[in-house]
Amino acid sequence: GGSISPSTAQTVNYNSTTTFTVTPNAGYTASVGGTCGGSLVGATYTTNAITGACTVSATFTLNQYTVTASAGAGGTISPASSLVSHGSTTTFTVTPNTG
């Protein structure tokens, strides 16, 4: 679902911060955790001040979207909504009224 760079162990001076570039693949959302603490702004994750060994871990979640359907007079469509993963398709049944 994406990448973090650098992806190897880093040496950081005591009480300093370090940064990582977090790049989700198309259709994914990134989040970063671990024991270092810090914040993700755009594609840059900056750790809190480092005072001991810690970890940074990036995870990537496939985006999902709600597709809402509506039918005008003269028929129906179902389901009324569908949750669809990025890059996937969904199916609706369209039924016209008689005549």
N, C-alpha and C positions, 0 to 999 in steps of 0.2 A: 503493500500500500504506500510505500514511500521510502525516504532515506534520511539519515542524520549524518552530518559531517562536521568534524572528524568522527569516525566510528571506532577509534581505538582509544586506549587509555591515555589520558593527558596528565602532564606534570604541571601543577599550578602552585605558585608561591602562596605561602600562608596569608590568609585574609584578603586574597585577590579573587577576582571573578574570571570566568572564561566564557566564551560563546560557542555555540553550535549552530549550524545551518540546518533547519528542518524543512524538508521538501516533500509534501504529499504528492502522490500521483494524481492525475486528473480524476475527479469524482470522489476523492477522499478528503477527509479532514484530519489534521494532525492534533495531537495533544502530547504534552511532555510531563513526565513525573520523575520519580526517583527520590533520592535522599539528600541531594544538594540544595533543593529549593531553587527558585528562580522564576523567571517570567518569559513567556513566548510573545514577542511582538512581531507581527508579520511572519517572516521565515527565520527570525533570529531568536534563539533561546539564550538568555544570559543568566548564569547561575548567581546565587547569592554569594557572599564572601565565603571562601572555602577555608575551613579550619581543621579539616581532617578528611580521610578517605570518604568518598561518597559516590553515588551513581546518578546518571541521567539516562532516562529511558523514553524513547519516542514510540507512540502507538498511532495507528492510522485506522480510521473507521470509514467504511464505504457510506457515502451520502445516500439518504433516502428522501423521496419526495412524495407528497400527497397529490394525487391527480383527482380532481373533483369533476364529476359529470353532471350535466343538467339537460333535460329534454323540454322542448317547447310543447305547445298544444299539439295534439295529434299522435302522441306516442310516449314511450317510456325508454329509459336507459338504466341498466343496472350492471354492477353495483353503483351506488351513488358516489362512492369514492374508493380509491385504491392506493395502497402504499407501494411505491415502486423504487427499487434500488437503481442507482446511477448506472446507465448503460443497458438497463433491462427494458422490457416491454410489458404491457398489461393488456387485458382483453375486456371489452364491455359488450353487453348484449343490447342491441337496439331493436325495439319492437314497435312497429307502427300500429295505431288503432285501426280497426276495420274501416275500410273505405278511404 
